Amino acid sequence: MNQRPIILGIVGDSAAGKTTLTRGIAQVLGEENVTVICTDDYHRYDRKQRAEMGISALHPDCNYLDIIQQHLSLLRAGQPILKPIYNHSTGMFDPPEYIKPAQYVIVEGLLGYSTRGMRDSYDAKVYLAPPEDLRANWKITRDTRKRGYNVDEVLEQLRKREPDSDAFIRPQRQWADVVVTFYPSETEAKDDLLLNVRLVLRPTIPHPDFSLLLDEPGSHLGSAVRLGLDRDMGKPVDVLEIDGHATDEQVHELERMMCNEVEELSQFCSLNGNTGIGKVIGTTGETLQSYPLAITQLLITYHVIKEANINQKV
């Protein structure tokens, strides 16, 4: 390996959309070029033990944070790890897996920014912050379909976990370079395809200059994409708002701008060649296309490639 792996962090509460976001980014970069690590695998206790102890998977004491930090350091150095595996279907642990890092490593999970050592291991950090009612709906849909729970069990789990969410998950938002919030329109019926997205772009890493594209004569983006200034946690930030009605033409326009700015991105980010980008599973299980999600995945991929270029020049 000529250069060390580039590590992207994606953190958020349970069912915040981490896996959906990760899947599209890996699709853009090429799945053969990406190693995905889920920090859920580092739970200290299985599901039965957690129930007996009265501790949630969101609590730091329920996770081997020291091993996550150690493994992040090894991955950043290009070294292999022996990663534990937590089986969400059984609630137990499977045999560990020997993993060599690919060119890009995506680390997604609940507590990925909990320690200074972890935070220092990432090249770019993303935090997912959907409204709580939307996240609850996503969690009910996922856990009843894929993890064998009924609706009442999921609602009770959300209630019990809320103190830990507030104490340990949401505070990690402060460490992110990009905060992603998908949210429904106030004037339309709820539809996962028509979710708007608000991207808080903190000046901790270099972002694309969207103002050049939005002000360009003949641009088609103005009706769906808006760039503004705001304050986040008391500090000035850029905010990119993408309307749920964004079209494939508008996505391609943003795509061309990012590809022109980072030449190496052009080999990755053609939507025509990446059928997995912007894909979500609908309420009845069908696969649907979300253009705001596609734009978000492209923007984060831009950061990954940009950081790879910076690392190559160091």
NORDA-V947326 format. One record per residue. N is the residue number from 1. RES is the residue in one letter. SS is DSSP state (helix for helix, strand for strand, loop for the rest). PSI is psi in radians with two decimals (* if undefined). D_FIRST is the distance of its C-alpha to the first C-alpha in Angstrom with 2 decimals. Layout:
N_RES_SS_PSI_D_FIRST ; N_RES_SS_PSI_D_FIRST
This chain:
1_M_loop_2.15_0.00 ; 2_N_loop_-0.46_3.81 ; 3_Q_loop_2.80_5.57 ; 4_R_loop_2.76_6.98 ; 5_P_loop_2.62_8.49 ; 6_I_strand_2.26_11.86 ; 7_I_strand_2.16_14.74 ; 8_L_strand_2.29_18.05 ; 9_G_strand_2.38_21.17 ; 10_I_strand_1.92_24.16 ; 11_V_strand_2.55_27.22 ; 12_G_strand_2.96_30.79 ; 13_D_loop_3.01_33.71 ; 14_S_loop_2.27_34.21 ; 15_A_loop_0.49_34.42 ; 16_A_loop_-0.14_33.55 ; 17_G_loop_0.26_31.35 ; 18_K_helix_-0.81_27.87 ; 19_T_helix_-0.68_26.94 ; 20_T_helix_-0.78_28.44 ; 21_L_helix_-0.78_26.52 ; 22_T_helix_-0.75_23.19 ; 23_R_helix_-0.75_23.90 ; 24_G_helix_-0.68_24.46 ; 25_I_helix_-0.75_21.41 ; 26_A_helix_-0.62_19.21 ; 27_Q_helix_-0.73_21.36 ; 28_V_helix_-0.80_20.78 ; 29_L_helix_-0.35_16.98 ; 30_G_loop_2.00_17.00 ; 31_E_helix_-0.47_17.23 ; 32_E_helix_-0.28_14.47 ; 33_N_helix_0.03_12.06 ; 34_V_strand_2.34_13.78 ; 35_T_strand_2.19_14.39 ; 36_V_strand_2.21_17.94 ; 37_I_strand_2.26_19.42 ; 38_C_strand_2.15_23.21 ; 39_T_helix_-0.15_24.72 ; 40_D_helix_-0.48_27.92 ; 41_D_helix_-0.25_26.41 ; 42_Y_helix_0.34_26.94 ; 43_H_strand_2.49_30.72 ; 44_R_loop_-0.51_32.68 ; 45_Y_loop_2.61_35.59 ; 46_D_loop_3.10_36.21 ; 47_R_helix_-0.74_38.58 ; 48_K_helix_-0.76_41.70 ; 49_Q_helix_-0.69_41.02 ; 50_R_helix_-0.72_40.47 ; 51_A_helix_-0.73_43.78 ; 52_E_helix_-0.60_45.60 ; 53_M_helix_-0.26_44.29 ; 54_G_loop_0.62_44.83 ; 55_I_loop_2.50_41.35 ; 56_S_loop_2.79_39.15 ; 57_A_loop_-0.22_35.45 ; 58_L_loop_-0.24_35.20 ; 59_H_loop_2.33_36.33 ; 60_P_helix_-0.61_33.78 ; 61_D_helix_-0.25_35.72 ; 62_C_helix_0.11_34.89 ; 63_N_strand_2.57_31.11 ; 64_Y_loop_1.34_28.80 ; 65_L_helix_-0.57_27.55 ; 66_D_helix_-0.62_26.44 ; 67_I_helix_-0.66_24.11 ; 68_I_helix_-0.83_22.70 ; 69_Q_helix_-0.75_22.06 ; 70_Q_helix_-0.76_20.49 ; 71_H_helix_-0.63_18.16 ; 72_L_helix_-0.72_17.18 ; 73_S_helix_-0.71_16.33 ; 74_L_helix_-0.78_14.18 ; 75_L_helix_-0.72_12.34 ; 76_R_helix_-0.55_11.95 ; 77_A_loop_0.03_10.43 ; 78_G_loop_0.26_7.84 ; 79_Q_loop_2.63_10.54 ; 80_P_loop_2.83_12.61 ; 81_I_strand_2.77_16.20 ; 82_L_strand_1.72_19.50 ; 83_K_strand_2.30_20.88 ; 84_P_strand_2.85_24.64 ; 85_I_strand_2.09_26.17 ; 86_Y_strand_2.22_29.36 ; 87_N_strand_1.90_31.36 ; 88_H_loop_-0.39_33.27 ; 89_S_loop_-0.74_35.61 ; 90_T_loop_-0.35_36.88 ; 91_G_loop_0.27_36.31 ; 92_M_strand_-3.11_34.90 ; 93_F_strand_2.38_31.62 ; 94_D_strand_2.96_29.83 ; 95_P_strand_2.55_27.79 ; 96_P_strand_2.83_24.42 ; 97_E_strand_2.33_21.17 ; 98_Y_strand_2.12_17.98 ; 99_I_strand_2.24_15.07 ; 100_K_loop_2.36_11.29 ; 101_P_loop_2.41_10.04 ; 102_A_loop_-2.97_9.07 ; 103_Q_loop_-0.60_8.09 ; 104_Y_strand_2.43_11.62 ; 105_V_strand_2.19_13.74 ; 106_I_strand_2.12_17.53 ; 107_V_strand_1.94_19.75 ; 108_E_strand_2.52_23.36 ; 109_G_strand_-2.87_26.52 ; 110_L_loop_-0.68_29.61 ; 111_L_loop_0.52_28.80 ; 112_G_loop_-0.28_25.27 ; 113_Y_loop_0.37_26.58 ; 114_S_loop_-0.50_29.09 ; 115_T_loop_2.75_27.86 ; 116_R_helix_-0.68_26.71 ; 117_G_helix_-0.70_23.65 ; 118_M_helix_-0.87_22.62 ; 119_R_helix_-0.63_23.40 ; 120_D_loop_-0.21_21.38 ; 121_S_loop_-0.28_18.16 ; 122_Y_loop_2.60_18.36 ; 123_D_loop_-0.49_17.51 ; 124_A_strand_2.48_20.45 ; 125_K_strand_2.23_23.27 ; 126_V_strand_2.45_25.70 ; 127_Y_strand_2.31_29.00 ; 128_L_strand_2.20_31.19 ; 129_A_loop_1.12_34.91 ; 130_P_loop_2.75_37.20 ; 131_P_loop_2.56_40.93 ; 132_E_helix_-0.62_41.90 ; 133_D_helix_-0.61_44.29 ; 134_L_helix_-0.75_41.66 ; 135_R_helix_-0.69_39.14 ; 136_A_helix_-0.73_41.95 ; 137_N_helix_-0.74_42.61 ; 138_W_helix_-0.73_38.96 ; 139_K_helix_-0.71_38.91 ; 140_I_helix_-0.81_42.18 ; 141_T_helix_-0.83_40.99 ; 142_R_helix_-0.87_37.71 ; 143_D_helix_-0.49_39.16 ; 144_T_helix_-0.53_42.26 ; 145_R_helix_-0.73_40.41 ; 146_K_helix_-0.34_37.36 ; 147_R_loop_0.14_38.17 ; 148_G_loop_0.29_41.80 ; 149_Y_loop_2.78_43.53 ; 150_N_loop_3.00_46.69 ; 151_V_helix_-0.77_47.30 ; 152_D_helix_-0.66_49.39 ; 153_E_helix_-0.70_46.74 ; 154_V_helix_-0.75_44.06 ; 155_L_helix_-0.68_46.50 ; 156_E_helix_-0.67_47.37 ; 157_Q_helix_-0.74_43.75 ; 158_L_helix_-0.74_43.23 ; 159_R_helix_-0.81_46.35 ; 160_K_helix_-0.55_45.35 ; 161_R_helix_-0.24_41.82 ; 162_E_helix_-0.76_43.00 ; 163_P_helix_-0.68_43.49 ; 164_D_helix_-0.60_39.92 ; 165_S_helix_-0.80_38.58 ; 166_D_helix_-0.63_40.53 ; 167_A_helix_-0.59_39.68 ; 168_F_helix_-0.49_35.97 ; 169_I_helix_-1.00_34.34 ; 170_R_helix_-0.60_35.90 ; 171_P_helix_-0.35_35.55 ; 172_Q_helix_-0.25_31.74 ; 173_R_helix_-0.59_32.45 ; 174_Q_helix_-0.37_32.87 ; 175_W_helix_-0.07_29.20 ; 176_A_loop_2.58_27.91 ; 177_D_loop_-0.57_26.86 ; 178_V_strand_2.22_28.24 ; 179_V_strand_2.15_31.14 ; 180_V_strand_2.16_31.82 ; 181_T_strand_1.88_35.37 ; 182_F_strand_2.38_36.58 ; 183_Y_strand_2.62_40.37 ; 184_P_loop_2.72_43.32 ; 185_S_loop_2.54_45.81 ; 186_E_loop_-0.28_49.05 ; 187_T_loop_-0.07_51.16 ; 188_E_loop_2.83_49.79 ; 189_A_loop_2.59_49.58 ; 190_K_loop_2.31_46.43 ; 191_D_loop_2.11_43.83 ; 192_D_helix_-0.38_40.09 ; 193_L_helix_-0.39_39.58 ; 194_L_helix_0.35_41.61 ; 195_L_loop_2.35_39.94 ; 196_N_strand_2.88_39.41 ; 197_V_strand_2.39_36.33 ; 198_R_strand_2.11_36.34 ; 199_L_strand_1.96_33.13 ; 200_V_strand_2.07_33.43 ; 201_L_strand_1.69_30.99 ; 202_R_loop_2.61_30.85 ; 203_P_loop_0.46_30.10 ; 204_T_loop_-0.33_27.31 ; 205_I_loop_2.75_24.69 ; 206_P_loop_2.29_25.45 ; 207_H_loop_2.79_27.00 ; 208_P_loop_2.62_27.99 ; 209_D_loop_1.45_31.42 ; 210_F_helix_-0.42_33.32 ; 211_S_helix_-0.59_36.62 ; 212_L_helix_-0.72_36.10 ; 213_L_helix_-0.71_35.81 ; 214_L_helix_-0.50_38.57 ; 215_D_loop_-0.06_40.95 ; 216_E_loop_2.34_40.27 ; 217_P_loop_2.37_43.47 ; 218_G_loop_0.01_43.49 ; 219_S_loop_2.44_40.82 ; 220_H_loop_0.13_41.39 ; 221_L_loop_-0.38_39.55 ; 222_G_loop_-0.53_42.41 ; 223_S_loop_-0.27_44.01 ; 224_A_loop_-0.30_41.03 ; 225_V_strand_2.23_38.65 ; 226_R_strand_2.38_39.86 ; 227_L_strand_2.27_38.26 ; 228_G_strand_3.04_40.12 ; 229_L_strand_2.51_40.15 ; 230_D_strand_3.11_40.83 ; 231_R_strand_2.34_40.61 ; 232_D_strand_2.10_38.44 ; 233_M_loop_0.65_39.14 ; 234_G_loop_0.00_41.14 ; 235_K_strand_2.58_38.52 ; 236_P_strand_2.44_38.37 ; 237_V_strand_2.75_35.85 ; 238_D_strand_2.53_35.42 ; 239_V_strand_2.16_36.27 ; 240_L_strand_2.09_35.43 ; 241_E_strand_2.25_37.89 ; 242_I_strand_2.15_37.38 ; 243_D_loop_2.55_40.43 ; 244_G_loop_-0.29_40.40 ; 245_H_loop_0.20_42.03 ; 246_A_loop_2.49_39.08 ; 247_T_loop_2.95_38.85 ; 248_D_helix_-0.55_36.15 ; 249_E_helix_-0.73_37.27 ; 250_Q_helix_-0.64_36.62 ; 251_V_helix_-0.78_33.18 ; 252_H_helix_-0.59_32.31 ; 253_E_helix_-0.78_33.72 ; 254_L_helix_-0.69_31.48 ; 255_E_helix_-0.80_28.52 ; 256_R_helix_-0.67_29.32 ; 257_M_helix_-0.81_29.63 ; 258_M_helix_-0.64_26.22 ; 259_C_helix_-0.61_24.61 ; 260_N_helix_-0.59_26.56 ; 261_E_helix_-0.63_25.43 ; 262_V_loop_1.73_21.68 ; 263_E_helix_-0.66_21.19 ; 264_E_helix_-0.36_17.77 ; 265_L_helix_-0.43_19.62 ; 266_S_helix_-0.50_21.95 ; 267_Q_helix_-0.23_19.75 ; 268_F_loop_-0.63_19.67 ; 269_C_loop_0.53_23.02 ; 270_S_loop_2.07_25.81 ; 271_L_loop_-0.51_28.12 ; 272_N_loop_-0.51_29.56 ; 273_G_loop_-0.09_26.37 ; 274_N_loop_1.59_25.44 ; 275_T_loop_-0.21_28.35 ; 276_G_loop_-0.19_27.23 ; 277_I_loop_2.42_27.24 ; 278_G_loop_0.27_30.34 ; 279_K_strand_2.35_31.54 ; 280_V_strand_2.73_33.73 ; 281_I_strand_2.13_35.91 ; 282_G_loop_3.05_39.57 ; 283_T_loop_-0.37_42.30 ; 284_T_loop_0.20_43.35 ; 285_G_loop_-0.03_39.88 ; 286_E_loop_2.68_39.34 ; 287_T_strand_2.21_36.15 ; 288_L_strand_2.87_36.92 ; 289_Q_strand_2.15_35.37 ; 290_S_loop_2.00_35.19 ; 291_Y_helix_-0.62_34.49 ; 292_P_helix_-0.67_34.31 ; 293_L_helix_-0.73_31.57 ; 294_A_helix_-0.77_29.76 ; 295_I_helix_-0.72_30.04 ; 296_T_helix_-0.78_28.78 ; 297_Q_helix_-0.68_25.68 ; 298_L_helix_-0.71_25.02 ; 299_L_helix_-0.76_25.59 ; 300_I_helix_-0.65_23.12 ; 301_T_helix_-0.68_20.48 ; 302_Y_helix_-0.81_21.36 ; 303_H_helix_-0.69_20.57 ; 304_V_helix_-0.81_17.13 ; 305_I_helix_-0.70_16.25 ; 306_K_helix_-0.80_18.18 ; 307_E_helix_-0.60_16.35 ; 308_A_helix_-0.70_12.93 ; 309_N_helix_-0.75_14.71 ; 310_I_helix_-0.76_16.17 ; 311_N_helix_-0.64_13.05 ; 312_Q_helix_-0.51_11.60 ; 313_K_helix_-0.28_14.98 ; 314_V_loop_*_15.29
